[in-house]
């Protein structure tokens, strides 16, 4: 059951004076060690508001209707800090942000489904899918009320990130601890698992739905899955150490991989699977977000406390900006107008 905020004004942690232009676009960046979501004007790179979340927020997903952003309160922070043990306070909630009002409008309680992490919102904004590592499960929620509609067991270790096919018939889940990808058929509720590589974590699906790419962080590789057969077509080197996220460009021509230990982004031709570029970024790049027009990419460098902006066609770093401590998960919202 959702626990709604009592006073909307009280949940707003910080609102900065700078307005977010008339354009209806906003970049959301999660600061894991600050336990907050930063709302950023993507034209000026100014943080216009900060909203509180639960402990250690890791991933964010924006509803296509622009009304809500969902944040998984995973509970881990200071994850890659040198000389510092990661902090873990396992969470069981999802924060729901209202972008128009700049408030936290609800908190979904997941009960025994602990350590929520990967998130995705359905095209019609009615369903929310989330991985729950502590329960080796994936949930389907009513995105408006937080009611659990379905729960699928992966029976895999550390079910971390997920992505649906474009038709939303299947969900693909990367399991770090088991080195595998779980495939969930939403219509039949059938669940099967594909061995991929050690430390399978980052995952994305091609815009045409034909392939799923998964990065194997411990094997320094990526595997390409054919969604028609749910078999691995090929596994190749990632061009860096500890590939942790994978992201297709919106046109499907390129795949970008963040290599956390190499402090680089490697770019692959999606058709030939050849490495075509290496881009140096900040310390421990994790999250990657592409703008819908495919012109810019944002990379969250968790140990540098910076976000890098990259010109995608030119594969050049444009600038960096700061949102808070240990940035990681990001989301992009285009509606409604933020005032």
C-alpha positions in Angstrom: 0.0 0.0 0.0 1.3 3.5 -0.7 2.2 5.8 2.1 1.3 9.3 0.9 3.1 12.4 2.2 1.1 14.3 4.7 2.1 17.8 3.8 3.4 18.4 0.3 5.3 21.5 1.4 7.2 19.6 4.0 8.7 17.0 1.7 10.4 19.5 -0.5 14.0 19.4 0.7 15.4 22.3 -1.3 14.0 24.5 -4.1 16.5 26.8 -5.7 15.6 30.2 -7.0 16.5 29.5 -10.7 13.4 28.7 -12.8 13.4 25.9 -15.3 12.8 27.6 -18.6 9.5 27.3 -20.4 10.7 24.2 -22.3 9.0 21.1 -20.9 12.1 19.1 -20.3 14.0 18.1 -17.1 16.9 15.8 -16.3 16.6 13.9 -13.0 19.9 12.8 -11.3 20.0 10.7 -8.2 22.7 11.5 -5.6 23.1 8.2 -3.7 25.0 9.5 -0.7 22.8 12.6 -0.4 19.6 10.5 -0.5 18.0 12.9 -3.0 16.9 13.5 -6.5 18.2 16.6 -8.3 16.1 18.2 -11.0 18.3 19.8 -13.6 17.5 22.3 -16.4 19.1 20.5 -19.4 19.6 23.7 -21.2 21.6 25.5 -18.5 22.7 22.5 -16.4 21.4 24.3 -13.3 20.0 22.3 -10.5 16.6 23.9 -10.0 15.3 21.7 -7.1 16.3 18.8 -4.9 13.8 16.4 -3.5 14.3 13.9 -0.7 14.2 10.1 -1.4 14.9 7.1 0.8 18.4 5.9 1.6 20.7 5.2 -1.3 18.5 5.9 -4.3 19.9 4.0 -7.3 17.6 4.2 -10.3 14.9 6.5 -11.6 12.2 6.1 -14.3 10.0 8.8 -15.7 6.4 8.0 -16.7 5.8 8.8 -20.4 2.9 11.1 -19.5 5.5 13.3 -17.6 3.4 13.4 -14.4 5.7 11.2 -12.2 9.2 10.0 -11.7 9.8 6.8 -9.7 12.9 6.3 -7.6 14.1 3.0 -6.2 15.4 3.3 -2.6 17.9 0.5 -2.8 19.7 1.4 0.4 23.4 1.2 -0.6 25.6 4.2 -0.9 29.3 5.1 -0.9 29.5 2.1 -3.2 32.8 2.6 -4.9 34.6 5.0 -2.5 38.3 4.2 -2.2 39.2 3.1 1.3 35.6 3.2 2.5 33.3 0.3 3.0 30.0 0.5 1.1 27.1 1.5 3.3 24.0 -0.8 3.0 20.7 -0.1 4.7 18.4 -2.3 2.6 15.3 -0.4 1.6 11.8 -1.5 0.6 10.2 1.6 -0.9 9.8 3.6 -4.1 9.6 7.4 -4.0 7.1 9.0 -6.4 8.1 12.5 -7.5 5.7 15.1 -8.9 7.6 17.2 -11.3 5.0 19.9 -11.9 4.8 20.6 -8.1 8.4 19.6 -7.3 7.3 17.4 -4.4 7.4 13.8 -3.3 3.7 12.9 -3.7 3.8 9.3 -2.5 6.0 6.5 -1.2 5.2 2.9 -2.3 5.8 0.3 0.4 7.0 -3.1 -1.0 6.9 -5.0 2.3 9.1 -8.1 2.1 10.3 -7.2 -1.4 13.5 -5.5 -0.3 16.4 -3.8 -2.2 14.4 -2.4 -5.2 16.7 -1.4 -7.9 16.0 -1.5 -11.7 12.8 0.4 -12.8 10.8 0.8 -15.9 7.4 2.5 -16.6 5.0 1.1 -19.3 4.2 3.1 -22.4 0.7 3.9 -21.1 2.1 5.1 -17.7 -0.1 2.6 -15.9 2.4 -0.1 -14.9 5.7 0.0 -13.1 8.2 -2.9 -13.2 11.0 -3.1 -10.6 13.6 -5.7 -9.6 13.9 -6.6 -5.9 17.2 -8.1 -5.2 16.5 -9.1 -1.6 13.6 -11.3 -2.7 15.1 -12.5 -6.1 12.0 -11.2 -7.7 10.5 -8.7 -10.2 7.3 -6.9 -9.4 4.6 -5.4 -11.6 2.9 -2.5 -9.8 0.0 -0.3 -10.5 2.0 2.9 -11.2 -0.8 5.1 -9.7 -1.4 3.3 -6.5 1.6 1.2 -5.9 -0.5 -2.0 -5.6 1.5 -5.1 -6.4 -0.2 -6.8 -9.4 2.3 -9.6 -10.1 5.5 -11.0 -8.7 7.8 -13.2 -10.6 10.7 -15.1 -9.0 14.0 -15.1 -10.8 15.7 -17.4 -8.4 18.9 -15.7 -9.4 21.5 -13.8 -7.3 21.4 -10.0 -7.4 18.6 -9.4 -10.0 19.7 -5.8 -10.7 18.6 -4.1 -13.9 15.7 -4.7 -16.3 14.4 -3.7 -19.7 11.2 -4.5 -21.5 10.9 -5.3 -25.2 9.3 -2.4 -27.2 6.0 -4.3 -27.3 6.3 -4.9 -23.5 5.5 -8.6 -23.9 8.8 -9.7 -22.3 11.1 -8.4 -19.5 14.8 -9.0 -19.5 16.6 -8.9 -16.1 20.4 -8.8 -15.6 21.5 -10.9 -12.6 25.0 -9.8 -11.3 25.6 -12.6 -8.8 24.5 -15.5 -11.1 26.0 -14.1 -14.3 22.8 -14.5 -16.2 19.7 -12.8 -17.8 16.2 -13.8 -16.8 13.4 -13.6 -19.4 9.9 -13.0 -18.2 6.9 -13.6 -20.5 4.2 -11.3 -19.1 1.3 -13.0 -20.8 2.1 -16.6 -19.7 4.2 -15.7 -16.6 6.9 -18.1 -17.9 10.3 -17.4 -16.5 13.6 -18.7 -17.9 17.2 -17.9 -17.5 20.0 -17.4 -20.0 23.7 -17.8 -18.9 25.6 -14.8 -20.1 28.9 -13.9 -18.3 30.3 -13.1 -14.8 28.7 -10.1 -13.3 25.9 -9.4 -15.8 24.6 -6.0 -14.9 24.0 -3.3 -17.5 21.2 -4.1 -20.0 19.4 -2.5 -22.9 17.2 -3.5 -25.8 17.6 -2.3 -29.4 14.9 0.1 -30.6 13.7 -2.6 -33.0 13.4 -5.1 -30.2 15.6 -7.7 -31.9 18.5 -7.7 -29.6 19.3 -7.3 -25.9 22.8 -6.3 -24.9 24.1 -7.1 -21.4 27.4 -6.0 -19.9 29.3 -8.6 -17.8 31.2 -6.4 -15.3 33.4 -9.2 -13.9 34.3 -10.7 -17.3 34.9 -7.3 -18.9 32.6 -8.3 -21.8 29.2 -7.9 -23.2 26.7 -10.5 -24.6 24.2 -10.0 -27.4 20.9 -11.9 -27.0 18.6 -12.7 -29.9 15.1 -11.9 -28.6 13.5 -14.2 -31.1 15.3 -17.3 -29.7 16.4 -16.0 -26.3 19.9 -17.3 -27.0 23.3 -15.5 -26.8 24.4 -14.7 -30.3 27.9 -13.6 -29.4 30.0 -12.4 -26.4 32.8 -9.9 -27.0 35.2 -7.7 -25.0 33.8 -4.4 -23.7 36.9 -2.4 -24.5 37.4 -1.4 -20.9 37.3 -2.7 -17.3 34.1 -3.3 -15.4 31.5 -2.5 -18.0 28.5 -1.5 -15.8 25.9 0.0 -18.0 24.8 -0.3 -21.7 22.7 2.1 -23.7 21.6 2.1 -27.3 21.5 5.4 -29.2 17.8 6.2 -30.0 18.4 5.4 -33.7 19.8 2.0 -32.8 23.0 2.4 -34.6 25.4 2.6 -31.7 25.8 1.0 -28.2 27.5 3.0 -25.5 29.1 1.2 -22.5 30.3 2.8 -19.3 33.5 1.1 -17.9 33.7 1.9 -14.2 37.3 1.0 -13.6 38.6 2.4 -16.9 36.8 5.8 -16.5 35.8 5.5 -20.1 32.8 5.2 -22.4 33.3 2.7 -25.2 31.1 3.1 -28.3 30.2 0.1 -30.5 28.7 -0.2 -34.0 25.5 -2.1 -33.2 25.5 -3.9 -36.6 29.1 -4.9 -36.9 29.7 -5.0 -33.1 33.1 -3.3 -33.7 34.6 -0.8 -31.2 34.5 2.6 -32.9 35.4 5.1 -30.2 36.6 5.4 -26.6 35.7 8.6 -24.6 37.5 9.5 -21.4 35.1 10.7 -18.7 35.3 11.1 -14.9 36.0 8.7 -12.0 33.8 5.6 -12.0 31.2 6.3 -14.7 28.0 4.3 -14.1 24.7 5.7 -15.3 24.2 6.7 -19.0 21.2 8.6 -20.3 20.6 9.6 -23.9 18.4 12.6 -24.8 15.4 11.5 -27.0 16.8 13.3 -30.0 20.1 11.3 -29.6 22.3 14.4 -29.7 23.5 14.4 -26.1 24.5 11.7 -23.6 24.8 12.3 -19.8 27.2 10.1 -17.8 27.1 10.0 -14.0 30.7 9.7 -12.6 30.0 8.5 -9.1 33.4 9.0 -7.6 34.0 12.4 -9.2 30.6 13.7 -8.1 30.1 15.0 -11.6 27.9 14.5 -14.6 29.6 14.5 -18.0 27.8 15.9 -21.1 28.8 14.3 -24.4 28.0 15.4 -27.9 26.9 12.0 -29.3 27.4 12.5 -33.1 30.9 14.0 -32.5 31.7 11.7 -29.5 33.2 14.7 -27.7 32.9 15.8 -24.1 31.1 19.2 -24.0 31.3 19.9 -20.2 30.7 18.6 -16.7 28.4 19.8 -14.0 27.7 18.9 -10.4 24.4 17.8 -8.8 25.5 16.3 -5.5 27.4 13.4 -3.9 27.7 10.1 -5.8 25.4 10.7 -8.8 24.2 7.5 -10.5 20.7 6.8 -11.8 19.1 9.3 -14.2 15.8 9.9 -16.0 14.5 12.3 -18.6 11.0 13.8 -18.6 9.4 15.9 -21.3 6.0 16.7 -19.9 4.3 18.5 -18.2 5.6 22.0 -18.3 7.8 22.7 -15.2 7.0 26.1 -13.8 
